[in-house]
């Protein structure tokens, strides 16, 4: 067992505790990664708040990058020193979902014995399959992807979730076509990447909707053609006025019920509503089914952008190298592990695009 420092959640809704914990060696098919950085995602915060349940104590964090420090038996794709990103996408590669190009929906992800423990031997839950709010992780090799040398590892950590979730929702799930009108509700980290994806896909108009005028200004830097304040009495009417018609695609990138309640109002007949942001378990939104049926509209779910790591990460990395995708600009602040609770509070405020914890 290796001793490392990590941010442990002992009770939902309470600050994380920085503690020395024990990390076991990687087993067959597993890899140990010494982390350089881990971004803070709202999914981590939802778990910390108890919004999706789970076992405690736990270490969360799932948007990370670093260097391979050890590889378990049978691992042939990665060697010590390799630069990699770490994702929560753990896939068997052989089930029906994996075989049809949907590893984010894997029906039989490889099981792993507990990897973390407290000094007294009690197991710590590996939150979001990663437990990356710690100096090192042990994960299944399917959760890794190589990072090119030209991409700094703190920026590369964003590829593990925020970028692929937003970009993938636009390109993989919504399958935006050239000339379509797109509305993106929420201009945070995931929303900005959905905007970038819509731009790359050739959308004619990309209307960002957010509560903050400052975020709408930032959205233009990432490719939005227009912005609408969600505080407008009828923001959907404003968006329709700007584009001249309803949206072919509406991407809801925030886990806020009011955003989901309003989303269908932005749609044109035959339009596609893509659910990306994830509210707390038990929260509900409502639509009129008769309208969806009569107008031929569709509702689609998008988990991790429908990403296939081996297909999508090289493509996205190349876009970054070409200067066609903003990556480092997504980082709002860099924090130490000891400052993680302050970084989480800053993320909660809604001001941050992505805060990075550096190790």
C-alpha positions, 0 to 999 in steps of 0.5 A: 500500500502506498500512502498519499494525500486525498480530500475525503468526504466523510459526511454529505454537505460538509467540507472535505478533509485532507488526509493521508490515505492508503492506495493499493497497487494496480491489479491485472488490467489496472494502471496507477496514475500520478496526477498533475491536475484534477478539475472540479466538476459540478457532478463532484459537488452533487455527490458531495452534497448527497444529491445522488447518494452513494457510500461514505467515506469517499474520494471524488474527482474524475476530470484528471490527467497525469503520468502513468507510474505503475501498470498491472499485469496484462496492461500493454497499452500504457507504460511508466511515464506515459502522459494520460487523462483519467475518465470515469468511462470504464468499459468492458469493450465486448457488451452490446453497448460497447460493441455498438460504439456506446462505451459510456453505456457499458452494461458490464464495466470491469469490477475493481476491488477497493483501491483506497483505505483509511489508515485503520483499514476501512475502505474508501469509496472510489467516487465516480470510478476515479477518486481523483481528488488525491495525488494518485489513482488506480483505475482500469486501463479502459479509463485512460487516453494518451495526451499529446506532449503539446497539451499541458496536463492541467489543460488536458484534465478538462478533456476528461469530462467537461470538454467531451461532455459538451462537445460530444453532446453537440456532435455525437448526440445531437448530430448538429448539421450545417445551417441548423439553429442551436440554443445552448442553455447554460454558459458554464464549462460544459455549455461553452464546449457545447457551443464550441461543438455547435460551431465546429458542426457548422451551426448557422446560429448559436444562441447562448442563454444564461443568468449572467451577462458576463457569461454571455460575453464569454460565450461569444468568445467560444463561438456563440453568435448571440446571447439571451439573458435567462432573466428576460420575461420570455427568453425563448421569444427573444431567442426566436426573434434573434434566429428568425425561428425556433431552434433545431437543437436545444442543449440544456447543459445545467442541472437546473429544473427551471432550465429544463421546464423552459427548454421545449419553448425554444424548439422549432417543429421537429427539433431535438432537446438534448439533456446534458446537465444532471439535476439531483435524483428525484427532481422532476420537470414536466412537458406537454406530450401533445406538443411533442407529438404534434410537432415531431420534437424529440428528447435525447439524453447525453451522458459524457457526450457519447464519447468513444475515447479512442475515437474522440480524444485524438480528434479533439487533441488535434483540434486544440493543436490547430487552434480550432478549439479553446482549452486553456481558456476554460481554466478559471483558477488553479488551486492546491489540494489544501485549497480544495474547499475554497475551490469548490465554493468558488465553483458553486458560485457559478463564476468559474468555468473550470477550477483546477486542483494541481498536485 
